[in-house]
Amino acid sequence: MIKNLVAFFEIPAVDFGRAVKFYEEVFGLKLNAMECETEKMAFFPEEGGKCPGAISWATGFNPSVQGVLISLRVENMESTLAIIGKRGGKVVLPKTKIEAEGMGYFSVFTDCEGNRVGLYSDNWSELCLTE
């Protein structure tokens, strides 16, 4: 059985600079951007020695609310959702408790490019504050 089945994700962008700034500000991190011949990529910080994914710009790779849904882990769902709204994203599904006991919360938003992205929090302190 393969552990950590997700190998890499790419989030498409129409306005590469705007998308990079959006994710840097929403998640409080620095993306490492690079340009290749026909595409641009901004890589999320490494986790366990591997890069989990990137913001990508390439001809024909377009944002969509109909595509695959990836969920990104956050420490505080409510503060993250507030930043998303300020940076041009929109909350599609507000903070929602996962029905299985102690599993945390999820939410769905569209980013500044129109991609549908999920948030997930299993932060124990957040669980205690809202229950």
Sine and cosine of phi, psi and omega as CSV:
sin_phi,cos_phi,sin_psi,cos_psi,sin_omega,cos_omega
0.00,0.00,0.71,-0.70,0.00,-1.00
-0.99,0.12,0.76,-0.65,0.09,-1.00
-1.00,0.03,0.49,-0.87,0.02,-1.00
0.77,0.64,0.90,0.43,-0.12,-0.99
-0.84,0.54,-0.54,0.84,0.02,-1.00
-0.95,0.30,0.87,-0.50,-0.04,-1.00
-1.00,-0.04,-0.62,0.79,-0.08,-1.00
-0.21,-0.98,0.56,-0.83,0.10,-1.00
-0.79,-0.61,0.47,-0.89,0.09,-1.00
-0.77,-0.63,0.75,-0.66,0.03,-1.00
-0.95,-0.30,0.90,-0.43,-0.05,-1.00
-0.95,0.32,0.51,-0.86,0.00,-1.00
-0.69,-0.73,0.62,-0.79,0.14,-0.99
-1.00,0.01,-0.71,0.70,0.05,-1.00
-0.95,-0.30,1.00,-0.08,-0.12,-0.99
-0.83,0.55,-0.76,0.65,-0.02,-1.00
-0.88,0.48,-0.69,0.72,0.02,-1.00
-0.88,0.47,-0.69,0.72,-0.02,-1.00
-0.91,0.42,-0.67,0.74,0.02,-1.00
-0.88,0.48,-0.73,0.68,0.01,-1.00
-0.88,0.48,-0.66,0.75,0.02,-1.00
-0.83,0.55,-0.80,0.60,-0.05,-1.00
-0.93,0.36,-0.57,0.82,0.06,-1.00
-0.90,0.44,-0.68,0.73,-0.04,-1.00
-0.97,0.24,-0.63,0.78,0.00,-1.00
-0.91,0.42,-0.68,0.74,-0.09,-1.00
-0.97,-0.23,0.04,1.00,0.06,-1.00
0.87,0.50,0.72,0.69,-0.01,-1.00
-0.65,-0.76,0.11,-0.99,0.01,-1.00
-0.91,-0.41,0.82,-0.57,0.06,-1.00
-1.00,-0.07,0.63,-0.78,0.02,-1.00
-1.00,-0.04,0.97,-0.24,-0.07,-1.00
-1.00,-0.04,0.59,-0.81,0.09,-1.00
-0.52,-0.85,0.47,-0.88,0.02,-1.00
-0.92,-0.40,0.75,-0.67,0.12,-0.99
-0.97,-0.23,-0.16,-0.99,-0.04,-1.00
-0.87,0.49,-0.75,0.67,-0.10,-1.00
-0.86,-0.51,0.16,0.99,0.01,-1.00
-0.48,-0.88,0.28,-0.96,0.08,-1.00
-0.81,-0.58,0.61,-0.80,0.05,-1.00
-0.65,-0.76,0.64,-0.76,0.10,-0.99
-0.85,-0.53,0.91,-0.41,-0.15,-0.99
-1.00,0.02,0.70,-0.72,0.11,-0.99
-0.94,0.35,0.43,-0.90,-0.01,-1.00
-0.86,0.51,0.50,-0.86,0.00,-1.00
-0.89,0.45,0.56,-0.83,0.10,-0.99
-0.79,-0.62,0.88,-0.48,-0.01,-1.00
0.88,0.47,0.54,0.84,0.03,-1.00
1.00,0.09,0.02,1.00,-0.02,-1.00
-0.76,-0.65,0.56,-0.83,0.06,-1.00
-0.99,0.15,0.82,-0.58,-0.06,-1.00
-0.98,0.18,-0.41,0.91,-0.05,-1.00
0.06,-1.00,-0.09,-1.00,-0.09,-1.00
-0.44,-0.90,0.36,-0.93,0.25,-0.97
-1.00,0.07,0.73,-0.68,-0.09,-1.00
-0.77,-0.64,0.64,-0.77,0.14,-0.99
-0.82,-0.57,0.82,-0.57,0.07,-1.00
-0.36,-0.93,0.51,-0.86,0.04,-1.00
-0.83,0.55,0.77,-0.63,0.04,-1.00
0.99,0.10,-0.05,1.00,0.03,-1.00
-0.96,-0.27,0.99,-0.11,-0.20,-0.98
-0.93,-0.38,0.56,-0.83,0.08,-1.00
-0.87,0.50,0.45,-0.89,0.00,-1.00
-0.34,-0.94,0.60,-0.80,0.13,-0.99
-1.00,-0.03,-0.02,1.00,-0.04,-1.00
-0.99,-0.15,-0.14,0.99,-0.13,-0.99
-1.00,0.04,-0.36,-0.93,-0.02,-1.00
-0.89,0.46,0.61,-0.79,0.05,-1.00
-0.96,-0.27,0.88,-0.48,0.13,-0.99
-0.96,-0.26,0.51,-0.86,0.04,-1.00
-0.87,-0.49,0.74,-0.68,-0.01,-1.00
-0.95,-0.31,0.69,-0.73,-0.05,-1.00
-0.97,0.22,0.68,-0.73,0.06,-1.00
-0.73,-0.68,0.40,-0.92,0.04,-1.00
-0.98,0.18,-0.65,0.76,-0.05,-1.00
-0.73,-0.69,0.96,-0.29,-0.08,-1.00
-0.87,0.50,-0.74,0.67,-0.10,-1.00
-0.91,0.42,-0.68,0.73,0.01,-1.00
-0.93,0.37,-0.58,0.81,0.04,-1.00
-0.91,0.41,-0.68,0.73,0.03,-1.00
-0.89,0.45,-0.57,0.82,0.04,-1.00
-0.91,0.42,-0.66,0.75,0.02,-1.00
-0.92,0.40,-0.65,0.76,0.02,-1.00
-0.83,0.56,-0.72,0.69,0.01,-1.00
-0.89,0.46,-0.61,0.79,-0.01,-1.00
-0.95,0.30,-0.41,0.91,-0.08,-1.00
-0.99,-0.16,0.15,0.99,0.08,-1.00
0.98,-0.18,0.09,1.00,0.09,-1.00
-1.00,-0.03,0.11,-0.99,0.01,-1.00
-0.69,-0.73,0.70,-0.71,0.06,-1.00
-0.97,0.23,0.83,-0.56,0.01,-1.00
-1.00,-0.10,-0.65,0.76,0.03,-1.00
-0.73,-0.69,0.89,-0.45,-0.04,-1.00
-0.92,0.38,0.12,-0.99,0.04,-1.00
-0.76,0.65,0.84,-0.54,-0.08,-1.00
-0.75,-0.66,0.74,-0.68,0.01,-1.00
-0.96,0.28,0.72,-0.70,0.11,-0.99
-0.97,0.23,0.77,-0.64,-0.15,-0.99
-0.90,0.44,-0.47,0.88,0.04,-1.00
-0.93,0.36,0.72,-0.69,-0.09,-1.00
-0.83,0.56,0.79,-0.61,0.10,-1.00
0.96,0.30,0.24,0.97,-0.06,-1.00
-1.00,0.03,-0.23,0.97,0.08,-1.00
0.98,-0.22,-0.48,-0.88,-0.11,-0.99
-0.71,-0.70,0.41,-0.91,0.12,-0.99
-0.69,-0.73,0.28,-0.96,0.04,-1.00
-0.45,-0.89,0.31,-0.95,0.06,-1.00
-0.74,-0.67,0.67,-0.74,0.05,-1.00
-0.68,-0.73,0.28,-0.96,0.22,-0.98
-0.97,-0.26,0.67,-0.74,-0.02,-1.00
-0.99,0.12,-0.07,-1.00,-0.05,-1.00
-0.92,0.40,-0.23,0.97,0.01,-1.00
-0.99,-0.16,-0.20,0.98,-0.03,-1.00
0.98,-0.20,0.09,1.00,0.07,-1.00
-0.98,0.21,0.60,-0.80,0.11,-0.99
-1.00,-0.03,0.83,-0.56,-0.06,-1.00
-0.73,-0.69,0.58,-0.82,0.03,-1.00
-0.99,-0.17,0.38,-0.93,0.15,-0.99
-0.86,-0.51,0.52,-0.86,0.05,-1.00
-0.65,-0.76,0.69,-0.72,0.08,-1.00
-0.69,-0.72,0.80,-0.60,0.14,-0.99
-0.87,-0.50,0.39,0.92,-0.01,-1.00
-0.88,0.47,0.88,-0.48,-0.07,-1.00
-0.86,0.51,-0.66,0.75,-0.02,-1.00
-0.90,0.43,-0.58,0.81,0.05,-1.00
-0.92,0.38,-0.61,0.79,0.02,-1.00
-0.89,0.46,-0.67,0.74,-0.04,-1.00
-0.93,0.36,-0.58,0.82,-0.04,-1.00
-0.94,0.33,-0.48,0.88,-0.13,-0.99
-0.97,-0.26,-0.08,1.00,-0.01,-1.00
-0.98,-0.19,0.00,0.00,0.00,0.00
